[in-house]
Amino acid sequence: MKLEPRKEPRQARSKAMVDTILDATARVLIERGYAKTNTNAVAETAGISVGSLYQYFPNKNALVIALQERHVGKMLNLYREVTSNMPPDGTLAGECQALIDALVHAHLLEPELNRILEEEVPGFHMANDSELKLKFFEQTKLLLTRHRNELTIADLDLAAFVVVRIFKVLIKAVVLPVPAGVDASKLQAEILPAVLGYLRQSGRSGS
């Protein structure tokens, strides 16, 4: 099954059309859920013909993957923006908290879309998934490198990988349904202690 877009949007008009189609895809997913989403509904919501939609996306799955890629790309751009604008005298705790706050806020802008992409279409894999993961990893490693004197873990590659995974799991947990008995309102406050607890484990030497 072909999942890639039929043609890459190179001109401004084509890019605007793709954005319109993906915005419509997000609205239809939120209104109907993945199972009831189809290309006809997306085209109608976007105000275009199905034939025009098919010029860019061959089927529903290609639409969802492109939407996932755009969503993760937005998260990466936000991640880069926050890490690149850290004050020179910032602390590890302060910089990690700034990242957590920014990413949680971004996820909460479209919580239902986040839930659908995470829970209803988990079997899809983005074409550039590995590349995006590498970029998140690289940005995190840069942050940790600036504060390596605060860490008890010498292996910065390992530390960056684990921190990215902690962010991914716990930040998504803030906007997804939690088990009965878990106070979702308190979950965000637990992310920073989890990250710092890992990076500053007692009994470990950073040398």
C-alpha positions in Angstrom: 0.0 0.0 0.0 1.4 3.4 -1.0 1.6 5.7 2.0 3.8 8.5 0.7 2.3 11.7 -0.8 1.9 11.5 -4.6 3.9 14.7 -5.2 6.0 16.9 -2.9 4.6 20.5 -2.5 7.4 22.7 -3.8 5.6 25.9 -4.7 3.8 28.2 -2.2 0.4 27.3 -3.6 1.0 23.6 -3.4 2.3 23.9 0.2 -0.8 25.9 1.1 -3.0 23.2 -0.4 -1.3 20.5 1.6 -1.7 22.5 4.8 -5.4 23.0 4.0 -5.8 19.3 3.4 -4.0 18.3 6.6 -5.9 20.9 8.6 -9.1 19.3 7.3 -7.8 15.8 8.1 -7.2 16.8 11.7 -10.7 18.2 12.0 -12.3 15.1 10.5 -10.2 12.8 12.8 -11.4 14.8 15.8 -15.0 14.8 14.8 -15.2 11.2 13.5 -12.3 9.3 14.9 -9.9 7.3 12.7 -12.2 4.5 11.7 -14.9 6.8 10.3 -12.4 9.2 8.6 -12.2 8.9 4.8 -10.9 10.9 1.8 -14.4 12.1 0.8 -15.0 13.7 4.2 -11.5 15.3 4.2 -12.0 16.7 0.7 -15.4 18.1 1.6 -14.1 19.7 4.8 -11.1 21.2 2.9 -13.5 22.6 0.2 -11.8 20.7 -2.7 -12.7 17.8 -4.9 -11.5 14.3 -4.1 -9.6 14.3 -7.4 -7.6 17.3 -6.2 -6.9 15.6 -2.9 -5.7 12.5 -4.7 -3.1 14.6 -6.6 -1.3 14.9 -3.2 -2.4 11.9 -1.1 -3.3 8.5 -2.5 -5.4 7.3 0.5 -6.4 7.9 4.1 -3.3 6.3 5.5 -1.1 8.7 3.6 -3.0 11.6 5.0 -2.7 10.4 8.6 1.1 9.7 8.2 1.6 13.2 6.7 -0.4 14.7 9.6 1.7 12.8 12.1 4.9 14.0 10.4 3.7 17.6 10.5 2.7 17.3 14.2 6.1 15.9 15.2 7.8 18.5 13.1 6.1 21.2 15.0 7.2 19.6 18.3 10.8 19.5 17.0 10.7 23.2 15.9 9.4 24.1 19.3 12.1 22.0 21.0 14.8 23.7 18.9 13.4 27.2 19.6 13.3 26.6 23.4 16.8 25.0 23.5 18.4 27.7 21.3 17.0 30.6 23.4 18.2 29.3 26.8 20.0 32.0 28.8 23.8 31.5 29.1 23.6 31.3 32.9 20.6 28.9 32.9 20.4 25.8 35.1 19.8 22.3 34.1 16.5 22.2 36.1 15.4 25.5 34.7 16.1 24.5 31.1 14.4 21.1 31.4 11.3 22.7 33.0 11.1 25.2 30.2 11.1 22.3 27.7 8.5 20.5 29.7 6.2 23.5 29.9 6.5 24.3 26.2 5.9 20.8 25.0 2.9 20.2 27.4 1.4 23.4 26.3 1.8 22.5 22.6 0.2 19.1 23.2 -2.7 20.6 25.1 -3.6 22.8 22.1 -5.0 19.7 20.3 -5.5 17.1 23.0 -8.1 15.1 21.2 -5.9 15.0 18.0 -3.0 13.8 20.1 -5.1 11.1 21.6 -6.3 9.9 18.2 -2.8 9.9 16.7 -1.4 8.0 19.7 -4.2 5.5 20.5 -6.2 5.0 17.3 -3.4 4.8 14.7 -0.4 3.4 16.6 0.5 1.0 13.8 1.6 3.7 11.3 5.2 4.6 11.0 6.3 8.0 9.6 8.7 7.9 6.7 11.2 10.1 8.4 10.7 8.8 11.9 14.3 7.9 12.5 15.5 11.2 11.2 13.2 13.1 13.5 14.1 11.0 16.5 17.8 11.7 15.8 17.1 15.5 15.8 15.3 15.4 19.1 18.3 13.3 20.4 20.9 15.8 19.1 19.1 18.8 20.7 18.8 17.1 24.0 22.5 16.1 24.0 23.4 19.7 23.4 21.4 20.7 26.4 23.0 18.1 28.6 26.5 18.9 27.3 26.1 22.5 28.6 25.4 21.1 32.1 27.6 18.0 32.1 29.2 19.1 35.4 25.7 18.6 37.1 25.3 15.0 35.8 26.4 11.8 37.4 26.2 10.0 34.1 29.3 10.1 31.9 27.6 8.7 28.8 25.9 11.7 27.3 24.5 9.7 24.3 22.8 7.3 26.7 21.6 10.1 28.9 20.1 12.1 26.0 18.3 9.0 24.7 16.8 8.2 28.1 15.7 11.8 28.7 14.0 12.0 25.3 12.1 8.8 26.1 11.1 10.2 29.5 9.8 13.4 27.9 7.9 11.5 25.2 6.2 9.1 27.6 5.3 11.4 30.5 4.4 14.5 28.4 2.0 12.4 26.3 0.6 10.9 29.6 -0.4 14.5 30.6 -2.8 14.8 27.7 -4.0 11.2 27.4 -6.5 9.4 29.7 -4.8 8.0 32.9 -5.8 5.1 35.1 -8.4 5.6 37.8 -6.7 6.8 41.0 -4.0 8.8 39.1 -4.4 12.6 39.6 -3.8 13.9 36.1 -3.5 17.5 37.4 -0.4 16.5 39.3 1.3 14.5 36.6 3.1 17.4 34.9 4.8 18.3 38.1 6.3 14.8 38.3 8.2 15.0 34.9 11.1 17.3 36.1 11.9 15.2 39.2 11.9 12.1 37.0 14.4 13.6 34.6 16.6 15.1 37.3 16.5 12.0 39.4 17.8 10.0 36.5 20.5 12.5 35.5 21.7 13.0 39.1 21.5 9.5 40.5 23.3 9.2 43.8 26.1 6.6 43.9 27.1 7.2 40.3 30.1 9.0 39.1 30.2 11.2 36.1 33.9 10.5 35.5 
